[in-house]
Amino acid sequence: MEKLLHFIGTIFAMLTVVIFVGCNVVNHSEGLGESGTVYNLQVKSRQELLMGNGRMAMIDSFLIIVSSGPDDICRIYDIYDNNKEICAYGKTGNGPGEFIQPLLTYAWNNEFGLNEMNKQELAILAIDKPNTGEAIVVHEEKRLKASYQKKKGEWTPTGYFITKLDSSHYVSLVGVEDGRFFSLSNSTLQHIDYFGESPIKEDLPPIAARNRLSGKIATYNGRMVFGTVKLPYLVSYKICDEKMEKMWSLYYAETGYGVKNGDLLFDKDRARGPLLDLKMDSKYIYALYLDQLLSDYDHYNVEKSTSNKILVFDYDGNNVACFNLGCRIQEMAILPQGQKMYGLTQYPDFSLVEFVLPDELYQSE
């Protein structure tokens, strides 16, 4: 799995191509307009982790980290007990309690979801909160298989990054064209509807669109936000009467791109990014954004592959804050009611870091 992550990083660098000749360049330079208040957040605590790269989410006072190691794929930490590791679950394999290519996509109430990318499958795991004195345990509740009605002679795109939207719906990224950029499914992952527009107006072949316009989904109580990795673009939707309605979209930084020979190419002098992580809570949207030229990205260089900048948006798409962090991170998890934020950093070693969030942003929490 570790080799797979390095391979993905190498492919990212190879796919971040540039454009000059024979290609009409589209530029977005509007950025944010008025930017929010800048806060400098210093590292409050640091804890070395004996694992490889991981993804993070929060459930109450529990921090979940899903890593790429062969054993103990899911690790649970108690943030009110000095971030002590209290439970572990799962290993690499194809049997019960085993995973091939798990992607942590959401945390909701006491459950979290692992999207088995190569199977179009969602494993739903739950954290059992025992009585006083009993050990915390993780158990697998069920696995759901994504279902799509196929039509003869037509390619039926399947969703990935399967994420819980509310108590009875899931959303996933399809990423092929306008009207079929996302998928809405019911509580058993039965397909309900395609929805959503492409971040660009230019037409792309479905495979190119799926590769170049990939991104990250975050959800909270029926609301969804999507951000593309290689374009500084966000779009927000919410569910209403079994349909997803678009609320707003925006470009939050300068970029330039063009379409040539059926491929999306990026201007090496203007395109900026990438987006590293995206989260939501009851008030805000958080975008962990690498503010540099996209062509400068280097998976093997911490300074050029991790970020010390988080843009904070409200539910109307207004940029209300910018967090300048005391160290560079690659993933984040937010606990607004505790005014805490956690990140995974690679320097000087792979560690869990903690930040204190600004009081004034969370006074009504």
C-alpha positions in Angstrom: 0.0 0.0 0.0 2.9 2.4 0.8 4.3 1.7 -2.7 0.9 2.5 -4.1 0.8 5.9 -2.4 4.3 6.8 -3.8 3.1 5.6 -7.2 0.1 7.9 -7.0 2.3 10.8 -6.1 4.5 10.1 -9.1 1.5 9.9 -11.4 0.2 13.2 -10.0 3.4 14.9 -11.0 3.4 13.3 -14.4 -0.2 14.3 -15.1 0.3 17.9 -14.1 1.1 18.9 -17.7 1.6 22.4 -19.1 0.2 24.2 -22.2 1.5 26.7 -24.6 0.9 26.1 -28.3 -2.3 25.3 -30.2 -4.5 25.5 -27.1 -7.0 28.2 -26.1 -6.2 29.0 -22.5 -9.0 29.7 -20.0 -8.0 31.9 -17.1 -9.7 32.4 -13.7 -8.1 35.2 -11.8 -11.0 36.5 -9.8 -9.9 34.6 -6.7 -11.7 35.4 -3.4 -12.2 39.1 -3.7 -12.4 40.1 -0.1 -10.5 37.5 2.0 -11.3 36.6 5.6 -9.5 37.3 8.8 -6.0 35.8 9.0 -5.2 33.7 12.1 -1.8 32.3 12.9 -2.2 28.9 14.6 0.8 27.4 16.3 1.3 23.8 17.1 0.0 23.0 20.6 1.2 19.4 20.8 3.0 16.9 18.6 2.9 13.1 18.8 5.0 10.8 16.6 3.0 8.0 14.8 4.4 4.7 13.8 2.5 4.4 10.5 2.6 5.6 6.9 0.4 8.2 5.3 -3.2 8.3 6.5 -6.6 10.0 6.4 -8.4 11.5 9.4 -11.9 12.0 10.7 -13.5 12.9 14.1 -16.3 11.1 16.0 -17.1 12.9 19.2 -13.9 12.8 21.2 -12.4 10.1 19.1 -9.9 10.7 16.3 -9.9 8.1 13.5 -6.8 7.6 11.4 -6.9 5.1 8.5 -3.4 4.3 7.2 -1.8 2.1 4.5 0.0 -0.4 6.7 -0.6 -4.2 6.5 -2.0 -4.4 10.1 -4.2 -2.1 12.2 -5.4 -0.1 9.3 -7.9 1.9 11.5 -6.5 3.4 14.7 -8.7 5.3 17.2 -7.3 8.0 19.5 -8.9 9.7 22.6 -8.3 13.4 22.3 -9.3 14.0 25.9 -6.7 11.4 27.1 -3.6 13.0 25.6 -4.4 11.6 22.2 -3.8 8.1 23.5 -4.3 5.2 21.0 -7.2 3.2 22.5 -8.2 0.8 19.7 -7.2 -0.6 16.3 -9.0 -2.6 13.7 -8.5 -4.2 10.2 -5.6 -5.4 8.1 -4.7 -5.9 4.5 -6.4 -8.8 2.8 -9.6 -10.1 1.2 -11.3 -11.8 4.2 -13.5 -10.7 7.1 -12.1 -7.5 8.7 -9.7 -7.1 5.8 -9.3 -4.4 3.2 -7.6 -4.1 -0.2 -7.7 -0.4 -1.0 -9.7 1.4 1.8 -10.4 5.1 1.6 -11.8 6.9 4.7 -14.6 9.0 3.3 -16.8 10.1 6.2 -17.5 10.0 10.0 -21.2 10.3 11.1 -22.6 9.8 14.6 -20.6 6.8 15.9 -19.9 5.3 12.5 -17.3 5.8 9.7 -17.0 4.6 6.2 -14.2 3.0 4.2 -14.7 3.0 0.5 -13.1 -0.1 -1.1 -12.0 1.7 -4.3 -11.4 -1.4 -6.4 -14.8 -3.0 -5.5 -17.3 -0.1 -5.6 -18.0 -1.1 -2.0 -18.5 0.7 1.2 -17.6 -0.9 4.5 -19.4 0.7 7.5 -17.7 0.5 10.8 -18.9 1.7 14.2 -17.1 2.7 17.4 -18.8 1.1 20.4 -18.9 3.4 23.4 -18.9 1.0 26.4 -19.8 1.6 30.0 -17.3 3.1 32.4 -14.2 1.0 32.7 -14.8 -1.1 29.6 -12.6 -0.9 26.5 -13.5 0.9 23.3 -14.0 -1.5 20.4 -14.5 -1.1 16.6 -16.8 -3.5 14.7 -17.8 -3.8 11.1 -21.6 -3.3 10.8 -22.0 -4.2 7.1 -20.7 -3.7 3.6 -22.7 -2.1 0.8 -22.2 -2.6 -2.9 -22.9 0.3 -5.2 -25.7 -0.5 -7.7 -26.3 1.1 -11.1 -28.9 0.3 -13.8 -26.9 -0.5 -16.9 -28.1 0.1 -20.4 -27.0 -2.1 -23.2 -24.4 -0.5 -25.5 -23.8 2.4 -23.0 -21.0 2.9 -20.5 -22.4 3.3 -17.0 -20.0 5.3 -14.9 -19.8 4.2 -11.3 -19.3 6.5 -8.3 -16.3 6.6 -6.0 -15.4 8.5 -2.8 -18.7 7.3 -1.5 -19.8 9.6 1.4 -22.8 9.6 3.8 -24.9 12.7 3.1 -27.6 12.2 5.8 -29.3 9.3 7.6 -30.8 7.9 4.4 -28.6 9.0 1.5 -25.1 8.7 0.1 -23.3 10.8 -2.5 -20.3 9.8 -4.7 -18.1 11.3 -7.4 -18.7 10.2 -11.0 -16.9 13.0 -12.7 -17.7 12.5 -16.4 -19.9 15.3 -17.7 -22.6 17.9 -16.9 -25.6 16.3 -15.3 -23.6 13.2 -14.4 -20.8 14.6 -12.2 -22.1 13.1 -9.0 -24.4 10.2 -7.9 -27.1 10.2 -5.3 -27.9 6.9 -3.7 -30.3 5.6 -1.0 -29.4 4.1 2.4 -28.5 0.7 0.7 -26.4 2.4 -2.1 -29.1 1.9 -4.7 -28.7 4.6 -7.3 -31.4 7.3 -7.2 -30.1 10.0 -9.6 -27.1 11.7 -11.3 -26.6 15.4 -10.7 -24.1 18.2 -10.8 -22.1 20.2 -13.3 -18.6 20.0 -14.5 -16.2 22.6 -13.1 -15.3 23.6 -16.6 -17.5 24.6 -19.6 -15.3 22.9 -22.2 -16.2 19.3 -23.2 -13.9 16.5 -22.2 -14.1 12.8 -23.0 -15.5 10.9 -20.0 -12.3 9.2 -19.1 -10.2 12.4 -19.3 -12.9 14.2 -17.2 -12.8 11.5 -14.6 -9.0 11.6 -14.3 -8.4 15.4 -14.6 -11.4 16.7 -12.6 -11.1 14.3 -9.6 -11.5 15.8 -6.2 -12.8 15.5 -2.7 -16.3 15.5 -1.1 -17.3 16.7 2.3 -20.8 16.5 3.8 -22.8 17.6 6.8 -26.5 16.9 7.5 -27.8 17.0 3.9 -25.2 19.5 2.6 -22.3 18.6 0.4 -19.3 20.5 -0.9 -16.9 19.3 -3.6 -13.4 20.6 -4.4 -11.3 19.6 -7.4 -7.7 18.7 -6.6 -6.0 20.5 -9.5 -8.4 23.4 -10.0 -9.0 25.9 -7.1 -12.8 25.3 -7.4 -15.5 24.6 -4.8 -19.2 23.9 -5.4 -22.0 23.4 -2.8 -25.2 21.3 -3.0 -28.0 20.4 -0.6 -30.7 17.8 -0.7 -34.3 18.8 -1.2 -37.2 16.3 -1.9 -34.8 13.6 -3.1 -33.0 16.0 -5.4 -29.6 17.7 -5.0 -29.8 21.5 -5.5 -26.8 23.6 -6.3 -26.2 26.5 -3.9 -23.1 28.2 -5.2 -19.7 27.6 -6.9 -16.5 29.7 -7.0 -12.8 29.7 -7.9 -10.8 30.7 -4.8 -7.4 31.2 -6.5 -5.9 32.0 -9.8 -5.7 29.2 -12.4 -5.3 28.7 -16.1 -6.1 25.7 -18.3 -7.0 24.6 -21.8 -8.3 21.6 -23.6 -6.2 20.0 -26.4 -6.6 16.6 -28.1 -9.3 15.7 -25.7 -7.2 16.4 -22.6 -7.2 19.0 -19.9 -3.9 20.8 -19.6 -2.7 23.3 -17.0 -0.9 26.6 -17.5 2.5 26.2 -15.7 2.6 30.0 -15.1 -0.9 30.5 -13.7 -2.4 27.2 -12.4 -2.1 27.0 -8.6 -2.7 24.2 -6.1 -3.4 21.4 -5.4 -6.3 21.0 -2.9 -5.0 18.5 -0.3 -8.1 18.0 2.0 -11.6 19.2 2.4 -13.8 19.1 5.6 -17.2 20.5 6.8 -18.8 21.0 10.2 -22.0 22.7 11.4 -20.9 26.2 10.3 -17.9 26.1 8.1 -16.1 24.5 5.1 -12.3 24.0 5.4 -10.0 23.7 2.4 -6.4 22.7 3.0 -4.8 24.3 0.0 -1.2 24.3 -1.3 -0.7 27.9 -2.4 1.9 27.4 -5.1 2.1 26.8 -8.8 0.7 23.4 -9.6 3.7 22.6 -11.7 5.9 23.0 -8.6 4.2 20.0 -6.8 6.7 17.4 -5.8 5.4 14.3 -3.9 8.8 13.6 -2.4 9.4 17.2 -1.1 7.5 18.1 2.1 7.8 21.8 1.3 6.1 21.2 -2.1 3.5 18.6 -1.2 2.1 19.6 2.2 0.5 22.9 3.2 0.4 25.4 6.0 -2.7 27.2 4.8 -6.4 26.5 5.3 -9.2 28.6 3.8 -12.4 28.8 5.8 -15.8 29.4 4.1 -19.3 29.8 5.5 -22.3 28.0 4.1 -22.9 30.9 1.6 -19.4 30.5 0.1 -17.9 33.6 1.8 -14.3 33.3 2.8 -14.4 34.2 6.5 -10.9 33.2 7.7 -7.5 31.9 6.7 -5.5 29.7 9.0 -1.7 30.0 8.7 -0.4 27.0 10.4 2.8 26.6 12.4 3.7 23.5 10.4 2.8 21.9 7.1 0.2 19.1 7.1 -1.3 16.8 4.5 -4.6 15.9 6.3 -6.9 17.6 8.9 -9.7 16.8 11.3 -11.9 19.5 13.0 -13.5 19.4 16.4 -15.4 22.8 16.5 -17.1 22.2 19.8 -13.8 21.6 21.4 -12.1 24.3 19.3 -9.4 21.9 18.2 -7.9 20.9 14.9 -5.6 18.0 14.2 -3.3 17.4 11.3 -0.9 14.8 9.9 2.6 16.2 9.2 5.6 14.5 7.7 8.3 16.8 9.1 10.6 16.0 10.8 8.8 12.6 11.2 5.3 11.4 10.6 3.3 12.9 13.5 -0.1 14.0 14.8 -0.2 17.7 15.5 -2.8 19.7 17.4 -3.9 23.3 17.0 -6.3 25.5 19.0 -9.0 27.2 16.9 -9.9 30.9 17.3 -12.5 31.6 19.9 -14.5 34.2 17.9 -15.3 31.8 15.1 -17.0 29.3 17.4 -18.7 31.4 20.0 -22.2 30.1 19.0 -21.2 26.5 18.9 
